[in-house]
């Protein structure tokens, strides 16, 4: 009956969309939960365990298998490369390892998703995870609970997808999409890549290919081609992520594209023989592999083949990439460390914010020094840098706000808020420096030698205080901190004497009232400039102390 057919079609579509939605939601919760619970561990592993190619490869594999997201690892790797914590050579091997690590999803689906009753563990996992997230107060257990609930939803979605594909294969001939010959394989590669781009998840495309093959909806070879396409589709996201990013980010993304593209081409060219060899090797154990297991094995094997191919190719590729994406010196207002792609990892975002704020500090410091030199800077000299400082401060605030949309531990959130506060101090230094320079160029020339010498000596004290506030101290160097604080206090106390001298000269006619007011405004702004630099220094050191405390191991804390 037409009505019954319509109801059946609606049920199939609803089942397909519902299963896909459950899988994507589960994958998102699993990734966000593990990423937040283990953010510092991720930073430590990628920052410390990547000194050699084998260790970088293993780190990429291990972390990706743990957090179930190659995108998260790619984002972190790009962020570390931007911050100068990873070289290009280290970064590309982490990316290669990440591609191998992401095959763990296929194994989970193949070994668990089709061989046991989903309800036996998926529903309890969802329930326990939700309870942990709702009622635990500590951040790590809460987000581990979120990850557990996501794990259960992921497999529940696989079960719904499998039922939908079984019903769909009985109603429609999905195998008709898989046309014979190489052209048919290319079509399936395109479908796999398109699904990955649309859903922004190669894991979801992989799960769909496995369920389609397991239910008999599409032939095994066609499903394998779709898996290749899913692997290739992740490069589109990498290319989108680095639009407008720094050259280092673009180089890492290009390495990702080269690896996935080369691997896909080789795997596609030898696909029939590759599948036959895997089936023969597995079949020699006396047990024919299930289609889903065979596809998971194929996914892992061709990524490992890609790594083997890159061993001789990587060194010349890295040298080639280092010569690419070089640009003319860009406007200083453009952030060098703030890639939107890294804002999803709060610990990494905090590191990027600190790096960018330090660059803003250098801009403000150079402007302040020029404004307080014996001869004022020429007109327009500081205007461009002032605008750059204001734009850079806004970029820091926007990046921090975007990062705040992601779940994060309370201490990391406090650190991100502190960087915005520090950036505002440095912006104020830049603005005051430009205003001081403008006022100093308006001099009437009516100065008394005694007051002039006193003012110049005070300006030198101010410059010394600024230098100490901007100079990076060694860890635990309290002597430098005291010297900076004393220099700021000296400027403050000498300001009162200089102000009194200017008021006296203006009152008794040695200076016109207009000139006295101009000079009083200059020293008032200069005093505030030094005070703002001192505040920025104190808050920066407090933030770094907090970060050092967060990174301490339990052994160091008990020492």
N, C-alpha and C positions, 0 to 999 in steps of 0.2 A: 504493500500500500504506500502511496506517495507520502502520506502523513507519517507513517512508521519510518520510512526512509529518511525523512527530514529530521525526525527525532534522533535517529541513529547517527546521522551525519553531525548533528549538533553535539551529541554526546562525545563523538570522536574528537571534534574540534576542541570542545571544552576540556576533555581529558588531556589532549596534547598541550594546550595552553597552560592548564593548571599544573601539569607535571613539569613543564619547562619553568614556570614561575616558581614552583617549590624548589627546583634544583638551583636556579639562580639566586633565590633568596637564601637558601641554605649555604651556598658557596660564599655569598657576601658576608653572612654572619660568621661563618667559620674563619674566613680570612681576616675580617675586622677584629674578631675576638682574639685570635692568636697573635695578630700584629700588634695589638694594643697591650696584651698581657706580656708579650716578649719583645717589646720595642727596643729596650736597651740591650737585650741579648742579641737581637738582630744587628744592632749597631756595632756591638763588640765583635761578633763573628766576622762581619764584613770588613771591619776596620783592622782586625788583628790577625785573622786567619787566612789572609790572601797574599802572603809574601812571596809565594812561589806559584807557578802555574798549576801544579797538581792540587795544592791547597786551595787556590782560588776556584778551581773547577769543583772540588769537593764541597766547598762552602756554598757555591751556587746551587748544587744539587741538594745538599742537606737542608738548607734554609727554605728552598722552594717546596721540597717534599713536606716540610714541617708546616709552613703557613698556607700551603695549597694555593699559591698564587705566584706565578712567574712575573706578573705585572708588579706586585709589591717589591719583589727582589730587584727587578729592572729599575724601578723608580729609586729605590735605595742606592743602587749601584751608580746611577746617573748623579744622584745627589752627592755621594762621596767623591766621585770624579770631579764634580764642580768645586767642591770644597778643598780639593787638593789632597784628600786623604787616600785616594786610590789613583794609581797611574792608569793610563789607557790600557797598558798591557794586562794589568790585574783586572780591570773592569771587564774586558772582553772575555776573559776566561770565566769570570763569575757568570756572565750572560750565557756562555756556552753551557755551563753546568746547570743554570736555571732551566734551560730547554730540556735537559735530561730529567731534572727533578720534577718537572710538571707532568711527566708521564705517570707519576704515582697515582694520579686521579684515575687513569684508565685501569690500573691494576685494582684499585679499590672497587671500581664499578664491576670489573670482570670477576673478581674473586669473592666479593661480598654481595654485590647488588643482585646477582642472578642465582646465587646458590643457597641462600637461606631465606626464611620468611622475614621480610622487611619489618613487619610489625613487632617481631620478637625483640629488636633492639632499637629501631628508629623511634618509636613512640616513647619508650622509657628515656631515651637520650634527650628527646625534645622536652619532656616533662622535667627531668632532673636539671637540665641546663637552664630552663626558664626559671626554676625555683632558685638556683644559685644566683642568677643574674638579678632577680627581683629582691632577694632577701639578704645576700651577702653585702657587707659594707666595704670590705677591702677591695681595691681595684682589681688585683690579679685574679682572685677567685671569681669575681663577677664576670670578667671578660672570658675566662676559661669556660664558665657556664654558658656564655653567649656562643662560644665556639662549639661546645657540645650540642647545644640546641641546633646550630647550623648544620652540624654533622648529621644529626637525625633527619632534619628537613631535606638535606641533599639526597639521602638514600630513599626517603619517602617519595621524593619527586621522581627518582629513577624508576621506582615501582609503578607510579602512575604513567610515566612515559612508556614503559614496556607494555602495559595493558593497552595504551592508546595505539601503539604501533602494531600490536597483534590484531586489534580490531580494524586498523587502517589497511593492513596488508590483506585482510579478508574482503575488504570493500573496494579498494583501489589497487592498481598494479604499480606500486612504487618502483618496481624493477625496471619499468619502462623508461625511467629517467636515466638509468645506467645503460646507455647504448653501447654496443660492442665496439671494440677497437680503441685506438689511442685517443680519438676524439671524445669518446664516451668517458674515458678516464679524466680528460681535461675538464669536461663538464662537471664531474663530481668534485674535482679539485676546486673549481670555481664555486660550487655550492657550499663546500666546507669552509672556504675562505669568507664567503659572503655571510654565512651564518655567524661566524666568529666576529666579523666586523659589526653586524647588526646587534648581536647579544653581548658584545664586548667580553666574551669568555670563550677561550678555546676549550676549556673543560666542559662547558655545556655542549659545544659542537661534538666533542669527543664522545660524550655520553649519548648523544642522539645517534651518532654513527654506530656505536656499540649496540644500543637497543634495537636499531633498525636491522643490523646484521643478525642479532640473536633471535629476533622474531621472524627472520626470513623475509623481511620486507624488501631488502636490497641484497644483491650478491656480495660475497666477501670481498672481491677485488674492488668493486665500486665503493664499498664502505672504507676500504684501505685508502683509496684515492681521496675520499672526503676527509680522512684523518690527516693526510698530507696537506690538504687545503686548510684545515683548521690550524695546523702548525704554521702555515704560511700567513694566515690571516692575522696572527698576533703582531706581525711587523707593521700593519697599518696603524695599530694603536701606538706603537713606538714612534712612528713618524708623526702622528698627531701630537703626541706628548711633547716633542722637542721643537714644535713650531715656535719660533721666537726665542728659543733657549740659547745657551752659551755654546761656543764651538765644541767644548769637551762633551757636552750632552749629545750634540749632533754626531760626533764621532762614535760614541758608544752605540747610539741608535743605528748608525750605518753598519757597524759591526754585526749588530743583531739581524739586520736585513740581509747582509751578505751570508751569514751563517744559515739562516732559515731558507733563503733562496737557493743556495748551493745544495743544501741537504734535500730540499724538496725536488730539485731537478734530478739529482742522482737517484733518489728513492723512486721517483716516477718512472725513470728510464728502465730500472731493473725490477719494477714492481712484481710481475708474474713470477720471475725466478726467485725473487726475495721471499715472497709468501710461500712458494713451494719449498724452499730451503728450510724456512722456519718450521713449516708443518712436518717436514721429513725429520728434522732434528728432534722436535717434540714427540713425533709419532714413534721414534725409535725406542721410547720408553714403554711402548706397548699400549698407550692410551691416546686416542685421537683428541686433539685439543678442541675445546668449544670455540665457536667463532669469536666470542668476546675476548677470550684469553689470547687467541691467535692475534687479534687486532692490538691488544695491549702489548703483547710481545713485539709485534711489528713496530708499534709506535716507539718503544724503547730502543729497539735495534737500529732503526734508521737515524735516531738522534745520536746514538753512540757512534754510528758510522760517520755522521757529520762531524763529531768531535775528532775522530781519527783523521778525517780529511783535513781538518783545520790545523793539525799539528805542524805540517810543513807550510801551510798557507798563511797561518796567523802572523809570523814575524814580518814578511813583506807587506801583508795587509795593514798591520799596525803602522809600519813606516809610511805607507801610502796615505792612511787616514790622518796621520799627524801633519801632513802637508795640505790637507783639505780644510775647507770651512774657515780659512783665515780671512779676517775682515779688516777693513781700515779701522783705525782707532775710533771706537764708538763714543757717543756722548756719555760723559761721566754720570749722567742721570740714570742711565740704564743699569738695572741690577745685574751683578755678575754672579751672584750665588743663589738668587731666589728663583728657582724653577718651580712652576706650579705643580709639576709632576711629583716633587718631593714633599709637598704639603700634606700628603696622606699618611706620612710616617712622622708623628709628632716629634720624636727624639731627633730625627734627622732634620726636620723643619727648624727646630730650635737651634741646631748647629749652624744651619744656613743663615738664620736671622742674626746670630752673633757675628758671623763672618761679614755680613753686609753692613751691620751696625758699626763694626770696626772700620770699614771702608768709609762710611759716613763720618766717623770721628776724624779720620785723616783729612777729609775735605774741609771740615770745620776748623780743624787745628791750623792747616796751612793758611786759611783765610784770616784767622785771628792774628797769626804772626805777622802777616803782611799789613794788616790794618793798624798794628801797634808799632811798626818799625819807625825809625826816626823820620823818614820821608813817607808821606801817605802814598798809597798806590794810585796809579793813573785812573782816570774816570773809566768806568765800564769793566775794569779788571776783575772785580769780584762779582759783578752782577750775574754772569752766566753760572758761576759756581753756586751762588745763592739759590738760583732757580733749580739747579741740579740737586742741591741738598734738600730743598722742599719736596721735589718730585720723588727723590729717593726715600725720604721719610714717609711719604704717602704710600709708596710701593711696599715698604716694610710693614706699615699698618694694614694694608690690604692683604698682604700675604699672611700676616698673623691672624686676621679675621677669617680668611679662608681655611687656615689650619684649625681654627677653633671649631669648625663644623664637624671635625672628626673626633671620635672618642679618644681620650688621653688621660693619663694619670694626673692627679691634682698638682704635683710638684712641677711636671713639665708645663702644664697650663700656666702656672705662676711664672715660670721662666720666660715663656713666650710673651706674657703681659709685661714683664720687666724689660724685655728688649724694646718694646714700643715706647716705654717710658724713657729709656736711655736714648733712643733715637730722637725723641722730642727735645731732650737736652742738647744734643749735638746740632739739631736744626736751629735751636735758639742761638747757639754760638755762631753759626754761619750768618744768621739774619743780623745779629748785633754787630758782627765784624763788618758787614757791608754798610750798615748804617753809620758806624764809626768812621769808616773810610770816607763816606760822603760828607760828614760833618767836618772832618779834618781838612778836606780840600776847600772849605769855605772860610779859611782863616783870614782875618783882617790884617795880620802881621804885627799887631800891637801887643808884644809880649815883653815881660820883664825877665832879665837873665836869671835871677834867683828862682823864680817860679818855673821858668822853662827848664832849668836843670833838675829841679825837684820833680817836675812832671815826667821828664825823660827817664829819670832814675826809677820812678814808679812804673813806667811802662816796661822797662827792662825786668823789673820784678814780676810784672804780670806775664811777660813772655816766658820767664823761667818757670812760673807756676803752670802755665799752659803746657810747656814741654814735659814737665814731670807728670802732669795728669794724663798726657797722651802716650807716654813711654810705657811699653809693655814690661811688667815686672816678672821676675822668675817666680815659680810656684812657691808660696810661703815666704816671699821676700817682704817682711813687715817693715824693714828699714826704708824701703822705697815708698811704701804707703805713708809712713810717718813724714818723710821728706815732702811728699806731694801735699799732704794736709797742712804742714807747717808753712809751705810756700803760699798756699791759698790764704791762710790766716795772716801772713805778713802783708799780703796785698790788701786785705781787709783793714788792718790796723793803719797802714800807711795811707789808705784812702781818706781816712778822717783828717789826717794832718794836711794832705794836699787840698782837700775841700776847704778847710779852714783858711789855707793860704790864698786860694783863689777868691774866696769871699772877702778877705781882708783887702786884697789888691783891687777888687771891684768897688768896694765901699769907699776906699780912700782915693779913688780916681786914677790909679795906675793902669787899670783896664776899663774899657767901656763896659757898661752893663750888658750889652749884646754879646761882646766877646767873652765876658765872664760866664754868661748863661751857656754859650756854645761849649766852652771848655768844661763846665760843670756837667753838661749833658754827656760829653765824651767820656769823662772819667766815671760817671755813673753807669753808663752802658758797659764800659770796659770792666768795671768791678762786677757787674752782673754776669758778663761773659765768663770771667774767671770762676765765679761761683757756680755757674751752670756746668762748666767743664769739671769742676771738683765734684759736683753731684753725680755727673755721668761716670766719673772714675770710681766713686764709692759704690754705686749700684752695679757697675760692671764687675768689680772685684767680688762683691757679694754674690752675684749670679754665678761667676766662675767657681767660687768656693762651693756653692750649692751643687753645681754639676759635678765637681770633683768628688763630693760626698756621695752623690748618686751612683757614681761609677766605681766606688770602692767595693772590693770583694768582701765577703763575710770575714775572711782571715785578716784583711787589713783593718776592718772595723774593730776586731777584737784584740788587735796587736797593742 
